[in-house]
Amino acid sequence: MKRVLYTDFVSTEEILLELMENKDIKKAITRNNLYKFWSKTVSEKFAQKSRPYSMMGGGIMVIACENAIVAQELMLQKTQILSKLQPYLKSLKMNVKDLKFDPKKWQID
């Protein structure tokens, strides 16, 4: 029986470093980190009925909402939400200029 030697393994650290050099992966991780802060910027009631969905060009973050009523209520609070997001945006070096609330994007997990 022939003996197989596995000597050219790549370490997990090397793989992660290579992945982190990819711009798209960096961007996705940064956006995901921002999305985690959504519940800290809106009340618990709205955190359960809305969630970040995606980013559009020009610094517009799309928020999926459970229904049109939630979207309207969040629209009325947009200025306050954006100001609460600012510390997180600065720490992640991101620029979000506007929020778009869309009940059509809501999906039940």
N, CA, C and O atoms as a GROMACS GRO file, in nm:
protein
  436
    1MET      N    1   0.085  -0.118   0.000
    1MET     CA    2   0.000   0.000   0.000
    1MET      C    3   0.089   0.124   0.000
    1MET      O    4   0.186   0.133   0.076
    2LYS      N    5   0.055   0.218  -0.086
    2LYS     CA    6   0.134   0.340  -0.099
    2LYS      C    7   0.097   0.438   0.011
    2LYS      O    8  -0.020   0.459   0.040
    3ARG      N    9   0.198   0.496   0.070
    3ARG     CA   10   0.177   0.590   0.180
    3ARG      C   11   0.164   0.732   0.123
    3ARG      O   12   0.247   0.774   0.042
    4VAL      N   13   0.060   0.804   0.165
    4VAL     CA   14   0.037   0.939   0.116
    4VAL      C   15   0.078   1.037   0.225
    4VAL      O   16   0.036   1.026   0.340
    5LEU      N   17   0.162   1.132   0.188
    5LEU     CA   18   0.205   1.233   0.283
    5LEU      C   19   0.134   1.365   0.252
    5LEU      O   20   0.138   1.414   0.139
    6TYR      N   21   0.072   1.420   0.351
    6TYR     CA   22   0.002   1.548   0.335
    6TYR      C   23   0.088   1.657   0.399
    6TYR      O   24   0.079   1.682   0.519
    7THR      N   25   0.169   1.719   0.319
    7THR     CA   26   0.260   1.818   0.376
    7THR      C   27   0.232   1.961   0.327
    7THR      O   28   0.290   2.056   0.378
    8ASP      N   29   0.144   1.975   0.230
    8ASP     CA   30   0.123   2.110   0.177
    8ASP      C   31  -0.013   2.167   0.219
    8ASP      O   32  -0.083   2.229   0.139
    9PHE      N   33  -0.047   2.146   0.345
    9PHE     CA   34  -0.171   2.202   0.398
    9PHE      C   35  -0.158   2.354   0.409
    9PHE      O   36  -0.050   2.407   0.434
   10VAL      N   37  -0.268   2.420   0.391
   10VAL     CA   38  -0.272   2.565   0.409
   10VAL      C   39  -0.342   2.591   0.542
   10VAL      O   40  -0.448   2.534   0.570
   11SER      N   41  -0.283   2.676   0.624
   11SER     CA   42  -0.343   2.700   0.755
   11SER      C   43  -0.470   2.785   0.742
   11SER      O   44  -0.489   2.858   0.645
   12THR      N   45  -0.554   2.772   0.841
   12THR     CA   46  -0.678   2.849   0.844
   12THR      C   47  -0.648   2.998   0.843
   12THR      O   48  -0.719   3.075   0.778
   13GLU      N   49  -0.546   3.039   0.912
   13GLU     CA   50  -0.507   3.180   0.917
   13GLU      C   51  -0.472   3.232   0.777
   13GLU      O   52  -0.512   3.342   0.740
   14GLU      N   53  -0.398   3.151   0.701
   14GLU     CA   54  -0.362   3.192   0.565
   14GLU      C   55  -0.485   3.205   0.476
   14GLU      O   56  -0.494   3.297   0.395
   15ILE      N   57  -0.578   3.114   0.491
   15ILE     CA   58  -0.701   3.119   0.412
   15ILE      C   59  -0.780   3.244   0.447
   15ILE      O   60  -0.828   3.314   0.358
   16LEU      N   61  -0.794   3.273   0.576
   16LEU     CA   62  -0.868   3.393   0.618
   16LEU      C   63  -0.802   3.521   0.571
   16LEU      O   64  -0.870   3.614   0.527
   17LEU      N   65  -0.671   3.527   0.578
   17LEU     CA   66  -0.600   3.645   0.530
   17LEU      C   67  -0.623   3.666   0.381
   17LEU      O   68  -0.642   3.779   0.335
   18GLU      N   69  -0.620   3.558   0.306
   18GLU     CA   70  -0.644   3.567   0.163
   18GLU      C   71  -0.788   3.613   0.133
   18GLU      O   72  -0.810   3.695   0.044
   19LEU      N   73  -0.883   3.560   0.208
   19LEU     CA   74  -1.023   3.601   0.190
   19LEU      C   75  -1.043   3.748   0.225
   19LEU      O   76  -1.118   3.818   0.157
   20MET      N   77  -0.977   3.794   0.330
   20MET     CA   78  -0.995   3.933   0.373
   20MET      C   79  -0.934   4.032   0.275
   20MET      O   80  -0.964   4.151   0.282
   21GLU      N   81  -0.850   3.987   0.186
   21GLU     CA   82  -0.795   4.075   0.084
   21GLU      C   83  -0.895   4.099  -0.029
   21GLU      O   84  -0.879   4.192  -0.107
   22ASN      N   85  -0.998   4.015  -0.038
   22ASN     CA   86  -1.101   4.028  -0.140
   22ASN      C   87  -1.195   4.144  -0.102
   22ASN      O   88  -1.256   4.141   0.004
   23LYS      N   89  -1.207   4.244  -0.189
   23LYS     CA   90  -1.289   4.362  -0.161
   23LYS      C   91  -1.435   4.328  -0.135
   23LYS      O   92  -1.497   4.382  -0.044
   24ASP      N   93  -1.490   4.237  -0.216
   24ASP     CA   94  -1.632   4.203  -0.202
   24ASP      C   95  -1.661   4.136  -0.068
   24ASP      O   96  -1.765   4.160  -0.007
   25ILE      N   97  -1.571   4.052  -0.024
   25ILE     CA   98  -1.590   3.985   0.105
   25ILE      C   99  -1.578   4.086   0.218
   25ILE      O  100  -1.656   4.082   0.313
   26LYS      N  101  -1.480   4.176   0.209
   26LYS     CA  102  -1.467   4.281   0.310
   26LYS      C  103  -1.594   4.364   0.321
   26LYS      O  104  -1.643   4.392   0.430
   27LYS      N  105  -1.647   4.401   0.204
   27LYS     CA  106  -1.769   4.483   0.200
   27LYS      C  107  -1.887   4.407   0.262
   27LYS      O  108  -1.965   4.465   0.337
   28ALA      N  109  -1.900   4.279   0.230
   28ALA     CA  110  -2.009   4.199   0.284
   28ALA      C  111  -2.000   4.185   0.436
   28ALA      O  112  -2.101   4.192   0.505
   29ILE      N  113  -1.880   4.166   0.487
   29ILE     CA  114  -1.861   4.153   0.631
   29ILE      C  115  -1.894   4.285   0.700
   29ILE      O  116  -1.959   4.286   0.805
   30THR      N  117  -1.849   4.395   0.642
   30THR     CA  118  -1.877   4.526   0.700
   30THR      C  119  -2.027   4.554   0.703
   30THR      O  120  -2.080   4.602   0.803
   31ARG      N  121  -2.095   4.525   0.593
   31ARG     CA  122  -2.240   4.546   0.588
   31ARG      C  123  -2.311   4.457   0.689
   31ARG      O  124  -2.404   4.502   0.757
   32ASN      N  125  -2.268   4.334   0.700
   32ASN     CA  126  -2.329   4.244   0.796
   32ASN      C  127  -2.312   4.296   0.939
   32ASN      O  128  -2.404   4.287   1.020
   33ASN      N  129  -2.195   4.351   0.968
   33ASN     CA  130  -2.173   4.410   1.101
   33ASN      C  131  -2.267   4.527   1.124
   33ASN      O  132  -2.322   4.542   1.234
   34LEU      N  133  -2.286   4.611   1.023
   34LEU     CA  134  -2.379   4.723   1.036
   34LEU      C  135  -2.521   4.673   1.060
   34LEU      O  136  -2.593   4.727   1.144
   35TYR      N  137  -2.561   4.571   0.988
   35TYR     CA  138  -2.697   4.517   1.001
   35TYR      C  139  -2.724   4.466   1.142
   35TYR      O  140  -2.838   4.468   1.189
   36LYS      N  141  -2.620   4.419   1.209
   36LYS     CA  142  -2.637   4.369   1.346
   36LYS      C  143  -2.675   4.482   1.443
   36LYS      O  144  -2.734   4.456   1.547
   37PHE      N  145  -2.642   4.605   1.409
   37PHE     CA  146  -2.671   4.718   1.497
   37PHE      C  147  -2.812   4.773   1.477
   37PHE      O  148  -2.853   4.864   1.549
   38TRP      N  149  -2.887   4.720   1.382
   38TRP     CA  150  -3.021   4.773   1.354
   38TRP      C  151  -3.109   4.771   1.478
   38TRP      O  152  -3.179   4.869   1.506
   39SER      N  153  -3.108   4.662   1.552
   39SER     CA  154  -3.194   4.650   1.669
   39SER      C  155  -3.157   4.750   1.779
   39SER      O  156  -3.238   4.779   1.867
   40LYS      N  157  -3.036   4.803   1.774
   40LYS     CA  158  -2.995   4.903   1.873
   40LYS      C  159  -3.036   5.044   1.833
   40LYS      O  160  -3.032   5.136   1.915
   41THR      N  161  -3.076   5.062   1.708
   41THR     CA  162  -3.110   5.196   1.661
   41THR      C  163  -3.261   5.220   1.654
   41THR      O  164  -3.305   5.334   1.646
   42VAL      N  165  -3.339   5.113   1.657
   42VAL     CA  166  -3.486   5.128   1.658
   42VAL      C  167  -3.539   5.061   1.783
   42VAL      O  168  -3.468   4.983   1.848
   43SER      N  169  -3.663   5.091   1.818
   43SER     CA  170  -3.722   5.029   1.936
   43SER      C  171  -3.737   4.879   1.914
   43SER      O  172  -3.735   4.831   1.801
   44GLU      N  173  -3.752   4.806   2.022
   44GLU     CA  174  -3.762   4.660   2.013
   44GLU      C  175  -3.882   4.619   1.927
   44GLU      O  176  -3.876   4.521   1.854
   45LYS      N  177  -3.990   4.694   1.938
   45LYS     CA  178  -4.110   4.665   1.859
   45LYS      C  179  -4.079   4.669   1.709
   45LYS      O  180  -4.120   4.580   1.634
   46PHE      N  181  -4.006   4.771   1.667
   46PHE     CA  182  -3.973   4.784   1.525
   46PHE      C  183  -3.858   4.693   1.484
   46PHE      O  184  -3.847   4.655   1.367
   47ALA      N  185  -3.773   4.658   1.579
   47ALA     CA  186  -3.662   4.567   1.548
   47ALA      C  187  -3.716   4.429   1.511
   47ALA      O  188  -3.654   4.358   1.431
   48GLN      N  189  -3.830   4.391   1.567
   48GLN     CA  190  -3.890   4.262   1.535
   48GLN      C  191  -3.968   4.265   1.404
   48GLN      O  192  -3.992   4.161   1.344
   49LYS      N  193  -4.007   4.384   1.360
   49LYS     CA  194  -4.091   4.397   1.240
   49LYS      C  195  -4.017   4.457   1.121
   49LYS      O  196  -4.077   4.487   1.018
   50SER      N  197  -3.887   4.475   1.136
   50SER     CA  198  -3.806   4.528   1.026
   50SER      C  199  -3.664   4.476   1.040
   50SER      O  200  -3.620   4.439   1.149
   51ARG      N  201  -3.593   4.474   0.927
   51ARG     CA  202  -3.452   4.434   0.929
   51ARG      C  203  -3.384   4.487   0.804
   51ARG      O  204  -3.447   4.498   0.698
   52PRO      N  205  -3.256   4.519   0.814
   52PRO     CA  206  -3.182   4.562   0.696
   52PRO      C  207  -3.185   4.453   0.590
   52PRO      O  208  -3.171   4.335   0.620
   53TYR      N  209  -3.204   4.495   0.466
   53TYR     CA  210  -3.215   4.400   0.356
   53TYR      C  211  -3.095   4.407   0.262
   53TYR      O  212  -3.036   4.305   0.226
   54SER      N  213  -3.058   4.531   0.222
   54SER     CA  214  -2.947   4.546   0.129
   54SER      C  215  -2.901   4.690   0.127
   54SER      O  216  -2.958   4.777   0.192
   55MET      N  217  -2.796   4.713   0.048
   55MET     CA  218  -2.746   4.849   0.026
   55MET      C  219  -2.760   4.879  -0.122
   55MET      O  220  -2.734   4.795  -0.208
   56MET      N  221  -2.802   5.003  -0.151
   56MET     CA  222  -2.811   5.049  -0.289
   56MET      C  223  -2.700   5.151  -0.311
   56MET      O  224  -2.637   5.197  -0.216
   57GLY      N  225  -2.678   5.185  -0.435
   57GLY     CA  226  -2.579   5.287  -0.466
   57GLY      C  227  -2.616   5.420  -0.404
   57GLY      O  228  -2.733   5.446  -0.378
   58GLY      N  229  -2.517   5.501  -0.380
   58GLY     CA  230  -2.540   5.633  -0.323
   58GLY      C  231  -2.562   5.631  -0.173
   58GLY      O  232  -2.607   5.730  -0.116
   59GLY      N  233  -2.530   5.521  -0.108
   59GLY     CA  234  -2.541   5.516   0.038
   59GLY      C  235  -2.684   5.500   0.088
   59GLY      O  236  -2.718   5.555   0.193
   60ILE      N  237  -2.767   5.427   0.016
   60ILE     CA  238  -2.905   5.405   0.058
   60ILE      C  239  -2.918   5.262   0.110
   60ILE      O  240  -2.890   5.166   0.040
   61MET      N  241  -2.961   5.252   0.235
   61MET     CA  242  -2.982   5.121   0.296
   61MET      C  243  -3.130   5.086   0.285
   61MET      O  244  -3.217   5.164   0.326
   62VAL      N  245  -3.157   4.967   0.230
   62VAL     CA  246  -3.295   4.920   0.215
   62VAL      C  247  -3.332   4.839   0.338
   62VAL      O  248  -3.260   4.748   0.379
   63ILE      N  249  -3.447   4.874   0.396
   63ILE     CA  250  -3.496   4.806   0.516
   63ILE      C  251  -3.623   4.730   0.480
   63ILE      O  252  -3.719   4.790   0.432
   64ALA      N  253  -3.624   4.601   0.502
   64ALA     CA  254  -3.744   4.520   0.480
   64ALA      C  255  -3.836   4.540   0.600
   64ALA      O  256  -3.792   4.532   0.715
   65CYS      N  257  -3.963   4.564   0.573
   65CYS     CA  258  -4.060   4.588   0.680
   65CYS      C  259  -4.173   4.487   0.670
   65CYS      O  260  -4.208   4.442   0.561
   66GLU      N  261  -4.228   4.451   0.784
   66GLU     CA  262  -4.334   4.352   0.789
   66GLU      C  263  -4.457   4.393   0.708
   66GLU      O  264  -4.520   4.310   0.643
   67ASN      N  265  -4.491   4.521   0.712
   67ASN     CA  266  -4.606   4.571   0.637
   67ASN      C  267  -4.590   4.721   0.612
   67ASN      O  268  -4.494   4.782   0.659
   68ALA      N  269  -4.683   4.778   0.539
   68ALA     CA  270  -4.675   4.920   0.503
   68ALA      C  271  -4.686   5.012   0.624
   68ALA      O  272  -4.630   5.122   0.623
   69ILE      N  273  -4.756   4.969   0.727
   69ILE     CA  274  -4.771   5.051   0.848
   69ILE      C  275  -4.636   5.067   0.917
   69ILE      O  276  -4.599   5.177   0.958
   70VAL      N  277  -4.564   4.958   0.929
   70VAL     CA  278  -4.430   4.963   0.989
   70VAL      C  279  -4.339   5.051   0.904
   70VAL      O  280  -4.264   5.132   0.958
   71ALA      N  281  -4.347   5.036   0.773
   71ALA     CA  282  -4.264   5.118   0.684
   71ALA      C  283  -4.295   5.266   0.704
   71ALA      O  284  -4.204   5.348   0.708
   72GLN      N  285  -4.422   5.301   0.715
   72GLN     CA  286  -4.462   5.441   0.735
   72GLN      C  287  -4.412   5.495   0.869
   72GLN      O  288  -4.362   5.607   0.876
   73GLU      N  289  -4.428   5.416   0.975
   73GLU     CA  290  -4.381   5.459   1.106
   73GLU      C  291  -4.230   5.481   1.108
   73GLU      O  292  -4.181   5.578   1.166
   74LEU      N  293  -4.157   5.391   1.045
   74LEU     CA  294  -4.012   5.406   1.039
   74LEU      C  295  -3.972   5.526   0.951
   74LEU      O  296  -3.874   5.594   0.980
   75MET      N  297  -4.048   5.550   0.847
   75MET     CA  298  -4.021   5.665   0.760
   75MET      C  299  -4.032   5.795   0.841
   75MET      O  300  -3.953   5.888   0.822
   76LEU      N  301  -4.129   5.800   0.930
   76LEU     CA  302  -4.146   5.920   1.014
   76LEU      C  303  -4.030   5.936   1.113
   76LEU      O  304  -4.003   6.047   1.159
   77GLN      N  305  -3.962   5.827   1.145
   77GLN     CA  306  -3.850   5.831   1.239
   77GLN      C  307  -3.713   5.829   1.170
   77GLN      O  308  -3.610   5.813   1.235
   78LYS      N  309  -3.713   5.844   1.038
   78LYS     CA  310  -3.590   5.827   0.960
   78LYS      C  311  -3.474   5.914   1.010
   78LYS      O  312  -3.362   5.866   1.023
   79THR      N  313  -3.500   6.039   1.037
   79THR     CA  314  -3.394   6.130   1.082
   79THR      C  315  -3.331   6.082   1.213
   79THR      O  316  -3.209   6.084   1.228
   80GLN      N  317  -3.416   6.041   1.307
   80GLN     CA  318  -3.364   5.992   1.436
   80GLN      C  319  -3.286   5.861   1.417
   80GLN      O  320  -3.183   5.840   1.481
   81ILE      N  321  -3.335   5.775   1.331
   81ILE     CA  322  -3.267   5.647   1.307
   81ILE      C  323  -3.129   5.671   1.246
   81ILE      O  324  -3.030   5.610   1.288
   82LEU      N  325  -3.124   5.760   1.148
   82LEU     CA  326  -2.995   5.791   1.085
   82LEU      C  327  -2.896   5.849   1.185
   82LEU      O  328  -2.778   5.818   1.182
   83SER      N  329  -2.945   5.935   1.275
   83SER     CA  330  -2.853   5.993   1.374
   83SER      C  331  -2.806   5.887   1.474
   83SER      O  332  -2.692   5.893   1.520
   84LYS      N  333  -2.892   5.791   1.509
   84LYS     CA  334  -2.851   5.683   1.600
   84LYS      C  335  -2.753   5.587   1.531
   84LYS      O  336  -2.671   5.524   1.598
   85LEU      N  337  -2.762   5.576   1.399
   85LEU     CA  338  -2.671   5.488   1.325
   85LEU      C  339  -2.532   5.548   1.308
   85LEU      O  340  -2.436   5.474   1.285
   86GLN      N  341  -2.519   5.678   1.319
   86GLN     CA  342  -2.393   5.746   1.291
   86GLN      C  343  -2.271   5.690   1.366
   86GLN      O  344  -2.168   5.668   1.303
   87PRO      N  345  -2.280   5.666   1.497
   87PRO     CA  346  -2.160   5.611   1.565
   87PRO      C  347  -2.116   5.476   1.506
   87PRO      O  348  -1.996   5.450   1.494
   88TYR      N  349  -2.212   5.392   1.471
   88TYR     CA  350  -2.179   5.262   1.412
   88TYR      C  351  -2.119   5.280   1.272
   88TYR      O  352  -2.025   5.211   1.235
   89LEU      N  353  -2.176   5.373   1.197
   89LEU     CA  354  -2.125   5.399   1.062
   89LEU      C  355  -1.982   5.450   1.066
   89LEU      O  356  -1.899   5.409   0.985
   90LYS      N  357  -1.954   5.539   1.161
   90LYS     CA  358  -1.818   5.593   1.173
   90LYS      C  359  -1.719   5.482   1.210
   90LYS      O  360  -1.609   5.476   1.155
   91SER      N  361  -1.758   5.396   1.305
   91SER     CA  362  -1.665   5.290   1.347
   91SER      C  363  -1.639   5.190   1.234
   91SER      O  364  -1.531   5.131   1.227
   92LEU      N  365  -1.738   5.170   1.146
   92LEU     CA  366  -1.722   5.078   1.033
   92LEU      C  367  -1.673   5.147   0.906
   92LEU      O  368  -1.652   5.083   0.804
   93LYS      N  369  -1.655   5.279   0.915
   93LYS     CA  370  -1.612   5.361   0.801
   93LYS      C  371  -1.706   5.343   0.682
   93LYS      O  372  -1.663   5.322   0.568
   94MET      N  373  -1.835   5.353   0.712
   94MET     CA  374  -1.938   5.342   0.608
   94MET      C  375  -2.012   5.474   0.595
   94MET      O  376  -2.008   5.558   0.685
   95ASN      N  377  -2.079   5.489   0.483
   95ASN     CA  378  -2.155   5.610   0.457
   95ASN      C  379  -2.297   5.572   0.415
   95ASN      O  380  -2.318   5.522   0.305
   96VAL      N  381  -2.393   5.595   0.503
   96VAL     CA  382  -2.534   5.573   0.471
   96VAL      C  383  -2.601   5.709   0.478
   96VAL      O  384  -2.605   5.773   0.583
   97LYS      N  385  -2.653   5.752   0.364
   97LYS     CA  386  -2.715   5.884   0.356
   97LYS      C  387  -2.866   5.880   0.369
   97LYS      O  388  -2.928   5.978   0.410
   98ASP      N  389  -2.926   5.765   0.335
   98ASP     CA  390  -3.071   5.757   0.335
   98ASP      C  391  -3.116   5.615   0.365
   98ASP      O  392  -3.039   5.519   0.351
   99LEU      N  393  -3.241   5.603   0.407
   99LEU     CA  394  -3.302   5.473   0.434
   99LEU      C  395  -3.425   5.459   0.346
   99LEU      O  396  -3.503   5.553   0.331
  100LYS      N  397  -3.441   5.342   0.288
  100LYS     CA  398  -3.560   5.313   0.208
  100LYS      C  399  -3.632   5.197   0.275
  100LYS      O  400  -3.574   5.090   0.293
  101PHE      N  401  -3.757   5.219   0.311
  101PHE     CA  402  -3.834   5.117   0.381
  101PHE      C  403  -3.925   5.046   0.281
  101PHE      O  404  -4.006   5.111   0.214
  102ASP      N  405  -3.913   4.914   0.271
  102ASP     CA  406  -3.983   4.839   0.167
  102ASP      C  407  -4.053   4.716   0.224
  102ASP      O  408  -3.987   4.618   0.260
  103PRO      N  409  -4.186   4.720   0.233
  103PRO     CA  410  -4.258   4.602   0.284
  103PRO      C  411  -4.255   4.484   0.187
  103PRO      O  412  -4.281   4.371   0.228
  104LYS      N  413  -4.225   4.506   0.061
  104LYS     CA  414  -4.221   4.397  -0.037
  104LYS      C  415  -4.102   4.304  -0.015
  104LYS      O  416  -4.103   4.189  -0.061
  105LYS      N  417  -4.001   4.351   0.055
  105LYS     CA  418  -3.879   4.272   0.076
  105LYS      C  419  -3.888   4.180   0.198
  105LYS      O  420  -3.798   4.100   0.223
  106TRP      N  421  -3.996   4.191   0.274
  106TRP     CA  422  -4.010   4.115   0.398
  106TRP      C  423  -4.022   3.966   0.368
  106TRP      O  424  -4.101   3.924   0.284
  107GLN      N  425  -3.944   3.887   0.439
  107GLN     CA  426  -3.950   3.741   0.427
  107GLN      C  427  -3.954   3.683   0.566
  107GLN      O  428  -3.881   3.726   0.655
  108ILE      N  429  -4.039   3.586   0.585
  108ILE     CA  430  -4.048   3.519   0.713
  108ILE      C  431  -3.943   3.408   0.717
  108ILE      O  432  -3.936   3.326   0.626
  109ASP      N  433  -3.862   3.407   0.822
  109ASP     CA  434  -3.754   3.308   0.833
  109ASP      C  435  -3.808   3.171   0.867
  109ASP      O  436  -3.731   3.076   0.881
   0.00000   0.00000   0.00000
